């Protein structure tokens, strides 16, 4: 009998050993969640492969209200768990596909923060089934939390949907409209963790990133780095409920990775998120496995603290309204971005390397700004010298553009300048010349401790100028006190070559810096803001030739090189005054020297002639039709011509009326950002005084004015 009990005991031990393997052996399936977390949920973690059968719309519509459903997701580590919920109905929101309304019923999940950002894409359905992906949640909700599920039908349809980018590669075609989101609910957004960026910069970026492209992501300043090594024994395969990281950029400092959940896997194809990431259509974002470090509660909506690990396992190829679509195995090429930062008064150049996904070129300026901000280690004012170098796949021609700014926020100035340069090529609408695929980007930034800003303070010029001679104009600038030397001012000279046919009379010399102050930053205006024109508008007349529209990438590069403006550039322009030497567009010889008008030849009281369509100033308040007299008995627009003065239509006007000639010269103050504008009035003298013309007798032809001795 003793032998029987001994053998029975041995058999029981062997049975227990075979049926209950230790945790170390189970890691070949997945990393389990912590034991204390498992006991808090109503269902055990799902270990190994998870296979869930699709439940399509026709079957989902037959579910009754309050039918129990489950959410499969990761809350800790890499293991999936099941959260309890219930179905509340089908909602046709007008997306072109239905959303299923559900209600979270898991008290332990509610205690951890409820529906969290990063759960988007989590499979939802009755046990063993997938009816769709958790995608939207209530705004500032309380338990029981409502959420909405994107149907698996719509997500599958996204796999074969042809994106705008794919069509664009074949032929020109318009993009399809996207769906809107009602304000009573919000996407369970994809948390995008940005490393290296200081927390306050997220708010400063709000205006830069303020458009619908970012409606489905939430930016977080994260303390982390490049994807870490994978946990031991973790499978490289994906299954419904797995956590993934989708990388915008990876590298030494400015990593940016969005996190969400896989909904369903079809061989090497998967769908995830249940809503778009950016809505880009065609996409090429690398995909990583991800680990969850718990739920971070929030009053608005909680989020998963997650990190990517290992090497990329696939590529997001489509980014559409119902889902993102990815392919396992194939990895996308990325744009290498090298950022070099030269600290103030340091001989050492610091270099950092990053890789940015194609289609996400908007992040290249952020790489430059974040890298400089992190290495600079202070938030003070600065003058920054930068150079952006772009290489392309379509041409061997390399584009290089320098920039300089004196700013209280160097971070934003670097961001905006690099963005302006990169977007000129990468933006499909901005660049109509030719496809420009970035092959490599190099950004060099040098930080100066001084504020290299100078303002135009004075113009020194001769009072009288004789046409046909060279004129020296002195420009006086006042630099910022940090760059001022023994002399408090900077003075430079420039020579104007005045042509012999320049009109006599009053003229204006304008001196203008090329940089302007736009909201705190001193530099060239950002793209889209025109540079102010300090010249004169002559109703469409101009002596500058129109530039041809570039028709290929090389022509665009050449034109952009020609259009580059040094912030230290100063432009000196000599222009006839409005009445100097005659009316604008009229040759000299029609008025006496100095532009004086004959007695009785007076403009209207307000000094301006009414423009087309304006009232004529009589008592009736109306504009007479063409040819009709107004209330004072004169045809509107007529000058009050004095007696004896010939009609204007009989004056010997030239056939080709153009603007008066201008003389321009330039000089550059190296290393400075020059702002401000100053004017000086000068008199243009002729060799004799036969420039003026007056009628000798009333009603007689125009006669030259005899020179007056001493003038």
Buried (B, 14 or more C-beta within 10 A) or exposed (E): EEEEEEEEEEEEEEEEEEEEEEEEEBBEBBBBBEEEBBEBBBBEBBBEEBEBEBBBBEEBEEBEEEBEBBBBBBBBBBBBBBBBBBBBBBEEBEBEBBBBBBBBBBBBBBEBBBBBBBBBBBBBBBEEBBBBBBBBBBEEBEEBBBBBBBBBBBBBBBBEBEBBBBBBEEEEEEEBEBBEBEEEBBBBBBBBBBBBBEEEBBEBBEEBEEEEBBBBBBBBBBEBBBBEEBBEEBBEEBBBBBBBBBBBBBBBBBBBBBBBBBBBBEEEBBBBBBBBBBBBBBBBBBBBBBBBEBBBEEEEBBBBBBBBBBEBBBBBBBBBBBBBBBBBEEBBBBBBBBBBBBBBEEEEEBEBBBBBBBBBBBBBBBBBBBBBBBBBEEBEBBBBBBBBBBBBEEBEBEBBBBBBBBBBBBBBBBBBBBBBBBBBBBBEEEBEBBBBBBBBBBBBBBBBBBBBBBBBBBBBBBEEBBBEEEBEBEBBBBBBEEBBEEEEEBEEEBEBEBEEEBBBBBBBBBBBBBBBBBEEBBBBBBBEEEEEEEBBEBEEBEEEEEEEEBEEBBBBBBBBEEEEEBBBBBBBBBBBBEBBBBBBBBBBBBBBBBBEBBEEEEEEEEEEEBEEEEEBBBEEEEBBEEEEEBBEEBEBEEBEEEEEBBEEEEEEEEEEBEBBBBBBBEBBBEBBBBBBBBEBEBBBBBEEBBBBBBBEEEEEEBEBBEEEEEE
